[in-house]
Amino acid sequence: MNTAFLLMAQFNKAVIPITDICEEYFGLSAPTAKNYAKAGKFPIPAFRAGKSNKAIWMINITDLAEHLDNLRDQAKKDHIHSPKAA
């Protein structure tokens, strides 16, 4: 299945608040995720939903899907080349 499609089904929108995914997908608390986003260090692109410093940090579902797919691909490569897999 397509990861982006499944995430769209889960969240019912293409752009979501960073706080909706920070703990489940990145193991970060909401304040830490916001600080990472502000510093440009969040693992995927994040942006403010407005011009105010109080605007909500958002991410695009397709960026999250791409990130998750890349992690899965790397895990598969690591698994195939691990001594236990042989």
C-alpha positions in Angstrom: 0.0 0.0 0.0 1.0 3.6 -0.5 2.2 5.2 2.7 0.9 8.7 1.8 -2.5 7.3 1.0 -2.7 5.5 4.4 -1.6 8.6 6.2 -4.2 10.6 4.4 -6.8 8.1 5.5 -5.5 8.3 9.1 -5.5 12.1 9.3 -8.1 13.1 6.7 -6.0 16.0 5.5 -2.8 16.7 3.6 -1.2 19.1 6.1 -1.3 18.4 9.8 0.1 20.0 13.0 3.5 18.8 14.0 2.0 18.0 17.4 -0.2 15.3 15.8 2.8 13.2 14.8 5.8 14.1 16.9 5.4 11.5 19.6 4.1 8.6 17.6 6.5 8.9 14.6 9.6 10.7 16.1 9.5 10.0 19.8 9.6 13.7 20.6 7.4 15.7 23.0 5.5 18.6 21.4 7.7 21.3 22.9 10.8 19.5 21.6 9.4 19.0 18.2 8.5 22.7 18.0 12.0 23.7 19.1 13.5 21.4 16.4 11.2 22.8 13.8 12.1 26.4 14.8 15.8 25.5 14.6 15.4 23.7 11.2 16.4 20.4 12.8 13.1 18.5 12.6 13.6 15.3 10.4 11.1 16.5 7.8 10.2 20.0 6.5 8.0 21.9 8.9 6.4 25.3 8.4 4.2 27.8 10.2 0.6 28.0 9.2 0.7 31.8 9.4 3.1 34.7 9.8 2.8 35.0 13.5 5.3 33.4 15.9 2.4 31.8 17.6 1.2 30.1 14.4 1.1 26.3 14.5 4.0 24.3 13.1 2.7 22.1 10.3 4.0 19.2 8.1 2.9 17.8 4.8 1.7 14.2 4.8 3.7 13.4 1.7 7.0 14.5 3.5 6.1 12.2 6.4 5.3 9.4 4.1 8.6 9.8 2.2 10.5 9.9 5.5 8.9 6.7 6.7 9.4 4.9 3.4 13.1 5.9 3.5 13.4 4.5 7.0 11.7 1.3 6.0 14.0 0.9 2.9 17.1 1.3 5.1 15.8 -1.2 7.6 15.2 -3.7 4.9 18.8 -3.2 3.6 20.2 -3.5 7.1 18.1 -6.7 7.7 19.2 -8.3 4.4 22.9 -7.7 5.2 22.7 -8.6 8.8 24.5 -11.9 9.9 21.2 -13.3 11.3 19.4 -12.9 8.0 21.8 -15.2 6.2 
